[in-house]
Amino acid sequence: MEQYNQETIKSHFSHPHPLKLIVYKQTLNLTSPCSACKIEPSGMIYCCIMCEDHFLHQRCFDMPKKMTHPCHEKHSLTLISKPSNRNEHFFVCDACSERGKGGFSYHCKPCRIDLHLLCAVMPLSVTHDSHVHKLHLTFESYPEKKFSCNICMNTGSRQWVYRCKSCGFDAHLKCATGDAPSVHRPPSQTKEPAPRQAATCYTLDPSAPQLPPMQQRQNIMPPPDPPFE
């Protein structure tokens, strides 16, 4: 067996074999996505020294085993590597309403709450060039559970929303944090839009891992809903 520097070898609760920290290269020919976030390999990764196709991004490997999230302050959320219901092979994310097929999630067992790994660290506030004010992450939608995204003009339902409460401006998670083109600009907007700023993730400490670019997360984010008629 190849000899490894022990300082780069670590274990992870989700996998039975040791994982080695390496810089990803295309010559590795990894055919499976990250076991945690289901995104393709890039940058620093922890690769299994025995399984040919198992890896975790370093940022995913470093995610805390427990976190307290403002969407559910009653209990801590626990990082799990498989759906909590053993009879199911998926979970439904309470942030984006999409199924999680494989991958890690943050779970509250008493309340049956599940969040995709990456949804759990969505920025609490962002700026977008479609609106002059900062947009804040809101965990509850309107009473009828539907809203109209002011960036893409499609609807959303039963999911978190980025909102400017004073202006009634709402946006899908993906639209607010990605590069979705704006098709709507409120008529009342009279000054230049605020410059795009790097969003700060909700994390337990400043050294916690950062989110990958939003466009890389299309496989876990909800597709646009049909527009209002």
C-alpha positions as CSV (number, residue, x, y, z in Angstrom):
1,M,0.0,0.0,0.0
2,E,1.2,3.5,-0.8
3,Q,2.8,5.3,2.2
4,Y,1.0,8.5,3.3
5,N,1.9,11.4,5.5
6,Q,-0.1,10.7,8.7
7,E,-0.8,14.4,9.1
8,T,-3.0,14.3,6.0
9,I,-4.9,11.1,7.0
10,K,-8.1,11.5,8.9
11,S,-11.2,9.6,9.7
12,H,-14.8,10.7,9.2
13,F,-18.0,9.4,10.8
14,S,-19.6,8.8,7.4
15,H,-17.0,6.4,6.0
16,P,-15.3,3.3,7.4
17,H,-11.9,3.9,5.8
18,P,-9.2,6.6,6.3
19,L,-9.4,9.6,4.1
20,K,-6.3,11.5,2.7
21,L,-6.2,15.2,2.0
22,I,-5.1,15.9,-1.5
23,V,-5.4,18.5,-4.3
24,Y,-7.9,17.4,-6.9
25,K,-6.5,16.7,-10.3
26,Q,-8.5,15.5,-13.3
27,T,-6.1,12.6,-13.7
28,L,-7.7,11.1,-10.6
29,N,-10.7,10.2,-12.8
30,L,-13.2,10.4,-10.0
31,T,-16.6,9.5,-11.5
32,S,-18.8,10.1,-8.4
33,P,-19.7,13.5,-6.8
34,C,-18.8,14.5,-3.3
35,S,-20.6,12.1,-0.8
36,A,-21.7,15.1,1.3
37,C,-22.9,17.8,-1.1
38,K,-23.2,15.9,-4.4
39,I,-21.1,18.4,-6.3
40,E,-18.2,17.5,-8.6
41,P,-14.6,17.5,-7.1
42,S,-12.5,20.6,-7.0
43,G,-9.8,22.1,-4.9
44,M,-8.8,20.3,-1.7
45,I,-10.6,17.0,-1.2
46,Y,-10.4,14.1,1.3
47,C,-10.1,10.9,-0.8
48,C,-10.5,7.4,0.5
49,I,-7.2,5.5,0.4
50,M,-9.0,2.2,-0.2
51,C,-12.2,3.1,-2.2
52,E,-11.3,4.4,-5.7
53,D,-14.3,6.8,-6.0
54,H,-15.2,8.1,-2.6
55,F,-14.3,11.6,-1.5
56,L,-15.4,14.7,0.4
57,H,-14.6,18.3,-0.3
58,Q,-12.4,19.7,2.5
59,R,-15.1,22.2,3.3
60,C,-17.7,19.4,3.6
61,F,-15.3,17.3,5.7
62,D,-14.9,20.2,8.1
63,M,-18.6,20.9,8.5
64,P,-19.5,20.8,12.3
65,K,-21.3,17.7,13.6
66,K,-23.9,19.9,15.3
67,M,-25.1,23.4,14.7
68,T,-27.7,25.8,16.0
69,H,-29.6,27.5,13.2
70,P,-31.9,30.5,13.5
71,C,-34.6,28.6,11.5
72,H,-34.9,26.2,14.5
73,E,-33.4,27.5,17.7
74,K,-35.3,25.1,19.9
75,H,-32.9,22.2,19.1
76,S,-29.5,21.7,17.7
77,L,-29.3,20.2,14.2
78,T,-27.1,17.1,13.8
79,L,-25.2,16.3,10.7
80,I,-26.1,12.9,9.3
81,S,-24.8,11.0,6.2
82,K,-28.0,9.1,5.4
83,P,-31.7,9.9,5.5
84,S,-33.1,9.6,9.0
85,N,-35.9,7.4,7.8
86,R,-34.3,4.1,6.9
87,N,-37.2,3.1,4.8
88,E,-36.7,6.0,2.5
89,H,-33.7,6.7,0.3
90,F,-34.3,10.5,0.3
91,F,-35.4,13.4,2.5
92,V,-37.2,16.6,1.7
93,C,-35.3,19.7,2.6
94,D,-37.2,22.2,4.7
95,A,-35.3,25.1,3.1
96,C,-35.7,24.5,-0.6
97,S,-38.4,21.8,-0.6
98,E,-36.3,19.6,-2.9
99,R,-35.6,16.0,-2.3
100,G,-32.2,15.1,-1.0
101,K,-31.1,11.9,-2.8
102,G,-28.1,10.9,-1.0
103,G,-25.7,13.4,0.5
104,F,-25.5,14.8,4.0
105,S,-28.2,16.7,5.8
106,Y,-28.7,18.6,9.1
107,H,-31.4,16.8,11.0
108,C,-33.6,17.5,14.0
109,K,-35.0,14.1,15.1
110,P,-37.8,15.4,17.5
111,C,-39.1,17.9,15.0
112,R,-38.4,15.9,11.8
113,I,-36.5,18.8,10.2
114,D,-34.0,18.2,7.4
115,L,-31.7,20.7,5.6
116,H,-29.4,20.0,2.7
117,L,-25.8,20.5,3.8
118,L,-25.5,23.6,1.7
119,C,-28.9,25.0,2.5
120,A,-28.0,24.9,6.1
121,V,-25.2,27.5,5.5
122,M,-27.1,29.8,3.2
123,P,-26.1,33.5,3.8
124,L,-28.4,35.2,6.3
125,S,-28.4,38.3,4.1
126,V,-27.3,39.1,0.5
127,T,-27.2,42.0,-1.9
128,H,-28.4,41.7,-5.5
129,D,-28.2,44.2,-8.3
130,S,-32.0,43.9,-8.9
131,H,-32.8,45.7,-5.6
132,V,-31.3,48.6,-3.7
133,H,-31.7,47.1,-0.3
134,K,-30.2,44.1,1.4
135,L,-32.3,40.9,1.2
136,H,-32.7,38.9,4.4
137,L,-33.2,35.2,4.6
138,T,-36.7,34.5,5.8
139,F,-37.7,31.0,7.0
140,E,-41.5,31.4,6.5
141,S,-43.3,32.3,3.4
142,Y,-46.7,33.9,3.1
143,P,-49.7,32.3,4.8
144,E,-50.7,30.5,1.6
145,K,-47.1,29.3,1.3
146,K,-46.5,30.9,-2.1
147,F,-44.6,33.9,-3.3
148,S,-43.5,35.5,-6.6
149,C,-39.8,35.9,-7.2
150,N,-39.0,39.5,-8.2
151,I,-35.9,38.4,-10.0
152,C,-37.1,35.6,-12.3
153,M,-40.8,36.4,-12.0
154,N,-41.6,32.7,-11.3
155,T,-43.4,31.5,-8.1
156,G,-42.1,29.7,-5.1
157,S,-43.9,27.7,-2.4
158,R,-43.1,26.1,0.9
159,Q,-39.5,27.2,0.9
160,W,-37.2,29.8,2.4
161,V,-37.1,33.2,0.6
162,Y,-34.8,36.2,0.5
163,R,-36.9,39.2,1.3
164,C,-36.8,43.0,1.6
165,K,-39.7,43.4,3.9
166,S,-40.1,47.2,3.5
167,C,-40.4,46.9,-0.3
168,G,-42.2,43.6,-0.5
169,F,-39.3,42.3,-2.7
170,D,-38.9,38.5,-2.7
171,A,-36.4,36.2,-4.3
172,H,-35.8,32.5,-4.6
173,L,-32.7,31.3,-2.8
174,K,-31.0,30.4,-6.1
175,C,-31.9,33.7,-7.7
176,A,-30.7,35.9,-4.9
177,T,-27.4,34.1,-4.4
178,G,-26.6,33.1,-8.0
179,D,-26.3,34.9,-11.3
180,A,-29.9,34.6,-12.5
181,P,-30.7,37.5,-14.8
182,S,-33.2,40.0,-13.5
183,V,-36.4,40.4,-15.6
184,H,-38.0,42.9,-13.2
185,R,-36.9,46.1,-11.6
186,P,-39.4,47.9,-9.3
187,P,-40.5,51.2,-10.8
188,S,-39.9,52.9,-7.4
189,Q,-36.2,52.2,-7.7
190,T,-34.6,55.5,-8.4
191,K,-31.0,55.2,-7.4
192,E,-28.2,52.9,-8.6
193,P,-28.3,49.4,-7.3
194,A,-26.0,48.4,-4.5
195,P,-22.8,46.7,-5.6
196,R,-22.7,42.9,-5.3
197,Q,-20.9,41.9,-2.1
198,A,-19.5,38.6,-1.0
199,A,-22.2,37.0,1.1
200,T,-21.3,35.8,4.6
201,C,-22.4,32.3,5.4
202,Y,-24.2,31.4,8.6
203,T,-21.5,29.5,10.4
204,L,-20.5,28.7,13.9
205,D,-17.2,30.5,13.7
206,P,-15.3,32.6,11.1
207,S,-13.1,29.7,10.1
208,A,-16.0,27.4,9.2
209,P,-16.2,26.3,5.5
210,Q,-17.6,28.6,2.9
211,L,-20.3,27.9,0.3
212,P,-19.4,26.9,-3.2
213,P,-20.7,29.0,-6.1
214,M,-24.5,28.8,-6.4
215,Q,-24.4,27.7,-10.0
216,Q,-22.6,24.5,-8.9
217,R,-25.6,23.6,-6.6
218,Q,-28.3,23.2,-9.3
219,N,-28.7,19.5,-8.5
220,I,-30.0,20.3,-5.0
221,M,-31.9,23.5,-5.6
222,P,-35.5,23.7,-6.7
223,P,-36.3,24.3,-10.4
224,P,-38.4,27.5,-11.1
225,D,-42.1,27.1,-10.5
226,P,-44.6,28.0,-13.3
227,P,-45.3,31.8,-13.5
228,F,-48.4,33.3,-12.1
229,E,-51.3,33.3,-14.6
